Amino acid sequence: GGEPPPGGSRSSAKYALKESVWDASLFTGYGHMGASVNVMLAFSLVLNVLMQVALCAIVALELSRDAYDDSVVASLAAWRRAVGGEVANRVCDEDYTLSTDSLQIEMFAEARDFTSPWSFVPLETGPLLAILVIFMWALSVGDVLRVSMDFMVAVVNLYRSQASDTFSIGCVGNEFFIEGVTRFRIVWACILGILQMFIAVSLLASGAIWLAYTKSIPDLLANAVALSYIMQVDELIYQVLVPRRAKALVTYVMPINMSGTISASLPSGLPKKAVMMVLFAFIFMVVVIAANVLPNASRMRELKQVICPQ
């Protein structure tokens, strides 16, 4: 019963709940869904947080480091001085019939491919691909951060117009609308949004370092896909574990009015959020290039020179 809250007609001024565990968890504890649905919804949220935090920790602690440090370079230099000229030449020719030194062959081939220029662009393949992948990764995480912020802003704005002592949902035709929002529900929504943003920012930083230190061209693309998959764990768990009754609320609840927030466009007419996202991704990319990509490219050139001096 009841009437839906008033709102503007522009879709840019509304937030539609996404099919993810984060947004579905807004309804956690809603009595009309039933105890079993609430238990499954809470379990889905806990599982999602544990999985994403665990994967973030693995990326940050195990993968975001340079595998070819100074000790590796020193070991290769010592190997070069110790082997005879014939063996060294066969390594540089990538002769896999050698019974030993296959690791040096693989490292040389990896460094050569990474630092070789594109046929149509006078830039090294590895660093250029790393820059493109990191920029796309920053855009992807930036979109998650934008959605999380919009979610919190929308619920807070809803509370201003629909504050109540009980969390209630009305129905008009085939659609639901949130007709009463408690202060606890606002705090819970902010906790969900901040937690999602924390995971996203953590994975953004550690994932970018992982990509910057990736030495293999095919692995760069594979690692980028793996990072995107981690960010989509919440959507996978939503599809698999969240009960249909909770999914119905997410799907059919009316978009939440966001009017009264900051202007959606710049004076020039450009969409503000899109411009801010591109600017964020560009600045982040420049920082990672200076801190990680360029030193990694220099290290790969050094490895190639140590194994096979030109």
N, C-alpha and C positions, 0 to 999 in steps of 0.2 A: 504494500500500500504506500500512500504518500506520493508526493510529486518530486521528480528529479530536480537537482539543483540547477539553477540557471547557468548558462554558459554561452560564450560566443560561438559563432558558426565556423571560425577559422580553425582548421585542423592543426595549424602550427601553434595554437594557443591551448591545446589539449594534450594530455598524456594518456595514451592507450597502454594498458598493462601488457607486458611482453610475456611470451610463453617460456618462462624460465622459473627455476626454483625461487630465485630472489623475489620476483614480483608475486608469485603465488603465495609466498610465505607471509605476505601482508594479511592474509586471512587466517593465519594460524590462531587457534583458540576460538574461532567463531563457532558458537554452539550449535547452530542449525545445520552444520555440515556433518555432525555426528562425531563420536569419540574416535572411531576407527580411522576416519578420514583425517582428523587432526593428528593422530599418532603417525600416520604415514607421511603427512605433510612435514611434521617436525623431523621425522627420520630422514626424509629426503634432504631437508636443509642441512642437518648435521652431517650426513654423508657427503653432500656437495662441498661443504666447508672443509672437511677432513681431506677429501681427495684433492681439492685445489691447493690447499695449504701444503700438503705433502709433495705434490708435484712442483710447486713453487720452490720448496726447500731443496728438492733434488736439483732443479735447474740452477739455483743460486749457489749451493754448496759443492756440487759435484761437476757441473758442466760449465759454469761461467769462469773459466780460468784458461790461461794460455798453456796449452800442452807442450809447446816448444819454447821453453824458457832458456836462460843463459847456460844452464848445465847441459841441455841438449846440444846447443851450438858448440860448446866446448868438447863434448864427446865426439861430435862429428868431425871437428878439427883434428882431434887426436887420432880418430880412425883414418882420416885422410893422410896424415903423416905416416901412419903405420903400414898401410897397404901399399903394395907395389903399383907401379904405373899401369900395368896391364889390367889389373883388377879395377882400378879407378876408372880407366877408360871404358871397360865393359859396363860398369855401373852407369856412367854417363850416357852410354849407348842404350841403356835399359835392356841389358841382356839378361833375361830371366832364366837362362840356362845355368847361371851361376848357382852353385850349391850353397853359397853363403852370401851375405850382404844384400839380401832381398829387401830388408827394411830400408836400407839406404836408397835402393832403386825406387821404392815406393815414395819415400820422402822427396826425392828429387823430382819425380814425375808430378807429385802433388804441388810442389813449389813452382815448377815450370808452368803448369796449367794455370795456377792461381795468378801468376805474374805476367802471363802472356797477354799481349794487347788483342783486342777484338779486331777482326779484319776490316770493319767499317767505322770503328771508333778508336782514336788513338789513346785509349785508356786501358789499364790493366783489368782483365776480366773479373778476377776475384774481388778486389776492392769495389769496383763499380756495382757488381751484383749485390755485394753486402750492403752498400749504401741504399740501393733500391729496395731490398728486402726489409731493412731496418726502417725506412720511411713508411713502407706499407704496414709494418708491424705497429709503428707509432700511431698511424691513423686508425688501425683496428682497435687498439687499446683506448685511444682518445674517444672513439665512439662509445665504448663501454663506460668510460668516465662521464660522458655527456648524458647517457641514458640513466646512469645512477643518480646524477645530480637532478635531472628532470623528475625522476621518481620521488626524490625527497621533497623537491619544491612543490610538486603537484599535491602530495599528501598534506604538507603543511598548509598550502593554500586551501585545500578542502576543509581542513580543521577550522580555519578562520570563518568559513561560512556554514559549516555543518557540525560545529562542536556539540558534543552530547555526553551524557554520563554512560551511555552504552553504545557499543559498536553495532550498527544495524544496517541492513541491506534491503532496499525496496525493489519492487518489480513493476515494470511498465511494458505490457505486451510480452515480447520475447527477450527483453533486455533487463539487466539489473542495474541498480545505481546505489552508491553508498550514501545513505541518508543520515547517518550519525557516526561521528568519529570521536573517540576518546583521546585524552592526553597520552595515556599509555600506548595507544595505537600509533601516535605520532612518534613517540620515543622509539618504539619498535621499528617503525619504517626507517627512521634515521640510522638506527643500529645496522639494519640490513644494507642500506645504501653505503654507509661508511665502511662496513666490512667488505663489501664488493669492491669499493674503490681501493681499499688497502691491498687486497689481493691483486687487483689489476695493476696498480703502480709497482708493486713488488715484482710481478712477472714482467712488466714493461722493462724495468732496469736490468734484471738478471737475464731476461731473454735477449735483450739487445746486446749485452756483453757476450752471451753465448754465440749469437750470430756473428758478431764482429770477430771472434776468435776461431770461427769455423774455417778449416783449411781446405776442405774439398768443395768444389763447385756443386756437385749433386747434393752434398750434405747441406749446403746453404738453403736450398729449396725445401729439402725434407725437414730440416729443423724448423723452418718458418711454418710449415704446415703443422708440425707437432705442437708448436706454441699456440697456434690458432685453435687446435683441438682442445688444449687445456682450458682456454677461455670459453669453450663451448660445452664444458662438462655440465654446467647448470642446465643447459637446454636438453642435453641427453637424459639427465636424471629426471627432468620434468616429464619428458615424453614416456619414460619407462616406468617410473615409480609413483608419480603424483596421481591420486585417484581422480576419476572422471568428474566427480562432484566439484572438486576444487578447480579442475580445468574449466568446467562450465562457468564458474564465477569469473575466472581470468578472461575467458573468451567473450562472454556476453555482458560483462559489466561496462557501463558507458564510460567513454574517455573522461578523465578528470580534468576539469577546467584549470588552466594555468594563467588566465588573464590576470593582469596586475603585476606580472613579473617584468623583467627587463625587456626592452624592445627587441624584436626578433631580427631586425635588420639595421644596417648602418645607414647614415645619411645618404650614402651613395646608392642605396638600394640593395647592396650585397647582403646575403644572409650572414648575420653576425656569428652564429654558431659554426657555420662552415668555415668562415675566415679564421676564426679562433682555433679551430681544429687543425687546419692546414698550417697555421703559424706555429702552433704547439709542436706538431710533428716535425716541421722544418728545424726549429730550434733544437729539439731533442736530437734529431739526426746530426746536426752540426757538432753538438757536444760529443756524441758517440764517435763520430768520425775523427775528431781531434784526439780523443782519449784512448780509443781502441782500434779503429779501422786502420788508420795510417801507421801506428806502431806495428800492427800485425802484418801489414803489407811490407813494411821495412824488414821485419823478421823473416818473412818468406823469401825475400830477395837475398837476405844474408845467408839463409840455409842453402839456397841454390848455388850461391857463390862459394860457399865452404865445401860443398860436395863436389861441384864441378866448376872450378875457377875458369872464367872466360879470358 
